[in-house]
Amino acid sequence: MTTTLRPSEPLQKSADGGRSRTYDICVNSRRVGTVRLATDPGFGTSMARILDLAVDEPDRGRGRATVAALAAEEVLRGWGCREVGISAPAGVPAAVRLAESLGYTERSRNMIKEVAAEPPELPEGIEVRPMTQAEFDEWEPRAREGFARSWIERGVPEAEARAKADASHRELMPHGLATEDLAMNVAVRDGRVVGWIWTGTREVEPGTRAGFVYDIEVAREWRGHGYGRALMLLAERVVAGAGERLIGLHVFTGNTPAIRLYESLGYRTTYVNGSKKLI
């Protein structure tokens, strides 16, 4: 039997050169599933993602998804993409194993937790307050640089990583500190700012909105003193105050201290995000 991809819609093109298309997964012309391919708008046309790969129940366990993913990679090579990403639901071990078997390297995780009806109290002796405009002006370029650096350290070309960071900040905080649904707070010790946290709201899954921790940082010399935990608890209070009952975040693989902190606070992994070189 031959497994192939058959376009189920015209190729979609955006003004900036982006592409996307949905395909039927077929076995000898019989439809057995679907997959969507798209270039990643955050990185430009050289990076792409395999989205919504699904095989119908009667045909699962027969290698259809593996062959479909490999066929999808060939399509993306034809688009000129040099790298592809995939997000495997953490609750579906077969999807995680598939990504690993195809050579995808885990790059990051999405995590989420339920926010208690009564938000947690903050630790005694740790002062937190809203960020001032002057503090925002100092923090924002440093946070953007740190985000770009995280991608560069994981093999993304510098120009693309910086474009990703610039685009993210433009999209998520178009009006700076005055952006709607944005909350910026700091932790303070002896009058000095020692930690920063940026929270907002976003769609974490189709049809599901949640509070979201976009960025958290503690000054290096004050790490391990409880400021990170205090800021994360503050994020839950901010989210609860906005009427949300879920809070999510994205964390890069390799940031073990952060992952341990989030897990200790009750966050669970929802998606494992992997990447693979195509060229």
C-alpha positions in Angstrom: 0.0 0.0 0.0 1.2 3.5 -0.8 0.6 6.4 1.6 0.6 9.9 -0.1 -0.5 13.4 0.6 -3.3 14.9 -1.6 -4.0 18.7 -1.4 -7.5 19.3 -0.1 -7.4 23.1 -0.7 -5.5 25.6 -2.9 -2.1 26.7 -1.7 -2.6 29.7 0.6 0.0 32.6 0.2 0.4 35.7 2.3 1.8 39.1 1.3 5.1 38.3 3.1 5.7 35.1 1.2 4.2 32.7 3.8 2.5 29.5 2.7 0.0 27.1 4.1 -2.0 24.2 2.8 -4.1 21.3 4.1 -3.7 17.8 2.8 -5.6 14.6 3.0 -3.5 11.6 4.0 -4.3 8.8 1.5 -3.6 5.1 1.2 -4.1 4.0 -2.4 -6.3 7.1 -3.0 -8.4 6.3 0.1 -8.5 9.2 2.6 -7.3 8.0 6.1 -6.4 11.3 7.8 -5.4 14.9 7.4 -2.4 17.2 8.0 -1.8 21.0 7.6 1.5 22.5 6.7 2.4 26.2 7.2 5.5 28.4 7.2 6.1 29.9 10.7 5.2 33.6 10.5 7.4 34.3 13.5 10.6 33.2 11.7 9.9 33.8 8.0 9.5 31.5 5.1 12.6 29.3 5.9 10.9 27.6 8.9 7.7 25.7 8.9 5.4 23.6 11.1 3.5 20.4 10.7 0.1 21.1 12.2 -3.0 19.0 13.0 -1.6 15.6 11.9 -4.3 13.1 12.5 -5.0 9.6 11.2 -8.5 8.1 11.4 -9.0 5.5 14.1 -9.3 2.4 11.9 -5.9 3.2 10.3 -3.9 4.0 13.4 -0.9 1.8 14.4 -0.1 1.0 10.8 2.7 3.6 10.2 0.4 6.0 8.3 1.4 9.0 10.5 5.1 8.3 10.1 4.9 8.1 6.3 2.6 11.2 6.2 5.1 13.2 8.3 8.0 12.2 6.0 5.9 13.2 3.0 5.1 16.5 4.6 8.9 17.1 5.1 9.4 16.6 1.4 6.7 19.1 0.6 8.3 21.6 2.9 11.7 21.1 1.3 10.0 21.9 -2.0 8.8 25.2 -0.4 12.5 26.0 0.4 12.1 25.5 4.1 15.3 24.6 6.0 13.7 23.6 9.3 10.4 22.2 10.5 8.8 22.1 13.9 6.1 19.9 15.4 4.1 20.0 18.7 3.3 16.7 20.2 0.5 16.5 22.8 2.2 15.4 26.0 -0.9 13.4 26.9 -0.6 11.3 23.7 2.6 9.2 24.2 2.4 7.8 20.7 2.7 11.3 19.3 5.7 12.1 21.4 7.4 8.8 20.4 6.6 9.5 16.7 8.3 12.9 16.8 11.4 11.3 18.5 11.6 8.4 16.0 11.5 10.9 13.1 14.5 12.8 14.5 12.8 15.8 16.1 14.8 17.3 19.0 12.8 18.7 21.9 13.2 22.4 22.0 10.6 23.6 24.4 7.4 22.8 26.3 4.0 24.4 26.8 2.8 24.1 30.4 -0.5 25.0 32.1 -2.2 24.8 35.5 -5.6 25.5 36.9 -5.8 28.7 39.0 -7.5 28.3 42.4 -10.6 30.2 43.1 -8.8 31.7 46.1 -5.4 32.9 44.6 -2.3 32.0 46.7 -0.9 34.4 49.2 2.6 35.8 48.5 5.5 34.9 50.7 6.1 37.2 53.6 8.9 39.7 53.4 8.9 39.9 49.6 7.7 43.1 48.0 6.1 43.2 44.6 4.5 46.1 42.8 3.5 47.3 39.2 6.4 48.2 36.9 6.9 52.0 36.3 7.4 53.4 32.8 11.1 54.1 33.4 11.5 50.5 34.5 9.7 49.2 31.5 11.9 51.3 29.2 14.9 49.7 30.7 13.5 46.1 30.8 11.9 45.9 27.4 15.0 45.9 25.2 16.8 43.6 27.6 13.9 41.1 27.5 13.7 41.2 23.7 17.4 40.6 23.5 17.1 37.7 25.9 14.3 36.1 23.9 16.3 36.4 20.7 19.4 34.9 22.4 17.4 31.9 23.6 16.5 31.0 20.0 20.1 31.7 18.8 21.4 29.3 21.4 19.1 26.7 19.9 20.4 27.0 16.4 18.2 29.6 14.9 20.1 32.1 12.7 20.7 35.4 14.4 18.7 37.5 11.9 15.7 35.2 12.2 15.9 35.0 16.0 16.0 38.8 16.3 13.1 39.2 13.8 11.1 36.7 15.9 11.8 38.6 19.1 11.0 42.0 17.5 7.8 40.7 15.9 6.6 39.1 19.2 7.1 42.3 21.2 5.3 44.3 18.5 2.4 42.0 18.4 2.0 41.4 22.2 2.7 44.9 23.5 1.9 47.3 20.6 1.3 50.2 23.1 4.0 49.3 25.5 3.1 49.5 29.2 -0.4 50.8 28.2 -1.3 47.7 26.1 -4.6 46.2 27.1 -4.5 42.9 29.0 -0.8 43.4 29.7 0.4 43.3 33.3 4.0 44.1 34.2 5.2 43.7 37.8 8.5 43.7 39.7 9.9 42.2 42.9 11.9 44.7 45.0 14.5 44.3 47.7 15.8 47.2 49.7 14.4 49.6 47.1 16.1 47.8 44.2 14.2 45.9 41.5 15.5 42.3 41.6 12.8 40.5 39.4 10.4 41.2 36.6 7.3 39.3 35.2 5.1 40.0 32.2 1.7 38.4 32.1 -1.3 38.7 29.8 -4.0 36.5 28.2 -4.0 34.4 25.0 -5.6 31.4 23.3 -3.6 28.4 24.5 -5.7 25.9 22.6 -8.4 26.4 20.0 -11.3 27.9 21.8 -9.5 28.0 25.2 -8.2 31.3 26.6 -6.0 31.5 29.6 -3.7 33.8 31.5 -0.1 33.5 30.2 3.4 34.2 31.6 5.3 35.7 28.7 8.5 36.4 30.5 10.0 36.1 34.0 13.4 37.1 35.1 15.2 37.3 38.4 18.6 39.1 38.7 21.3 36.5 38.7 22.6 37.4 42.2 19.1 37.0 43.7 18.2 33.7 42.2 17.5 30.9 44.7 16.0 33.4 47.2 12.3 32.8 46.4 11.7 35.8 44.1 10.9 33.6 41.1 8.3 31.7 43.1 6.8 34.9 44.5 6.5 36.4 41.0 4.8 33.2 39.7 2.4 33.3 42.6 1.7 36.9 41.8 1.0 36.0 38.2 -1.8 33.6 39.5 -3.3 36.4 41.5 -3.2 38.7 38.4 -4.8 36.1 36.2 -7.5 35.3 38.8 -8.3 39.0 39.1 -8.8 39.1 35.4 -11.4 36.3 35.6 -9.3 33.5 34.1 -9.1 30.1 35.6 -6.1 28.8 33.7 -2.5 30.0 33.4 0.0 28.8 30.8 3.6 29.4 29.8 6.3 28.4 27.4 9.7 27.2 28.6 12.8 26.2 26.7 14.2 22.7 27.2 17.4 22.9 29.2 16.1 25.5 31.6 15.9 22.8 34.3 15.6 25.2 37.3 12.6 26.9 35.7 10.9 23.6 34.8 11.3 22.3 38.3 9.9 25.5 39.7 6.8 25.3 37.4 6.2 21.7 38.2 6.5 22.4 42.0 3.8 25.0 41.5 1.5 22.5 39.8 2.1 23.2 36.1 1.8 20.2 33.8 3.2 19.9 30.3 0.6 20.0 27.5 2.8 20.0 24.4 6.3 19.0 23.7 7.7 21.1 20.8 10.4 19.6 18.6 12.4 20.8 15.6 14.3 19.1 12.8 16.7 20.4 10.1 15.5 19.8 6.5 18.5 21.0 4.6 
